[in-house]
Amino acid sequence: MKTTIDIPDKALADAMRYTGAKTKREAVVKALEGFNRRQRVEDLVASFGTWDIATNDEIEAGDLAEIAERKGETKTRATSKR
């Protein structure tokens, strides 16, 4: 999208220096991408503690139950083939 904006020279020069951009456009794009990435991280960090995630013990208990269930299915299948 083409847009005409007035960017202060010092701010643009700093953006070019910090991003390593060779052109003004590249500096603006990189700066916007960096800003957007930081905002996404802030959103993610803000949501910490709001998720209902299983504990390691709960995950291990589920794994053990799944293994036990598979062993039971294997025995049932082997018995039914006879």
Secondary structure, 3 states (H helix, E strand, C coil): CCCCCCCCHHHHHHHHHHHCCCCHHHHHHHHHHHHHHHHHHHHHHHCCCCCCCCCHHHHHHHHHHHHHHHHHHHHHHHHHHC
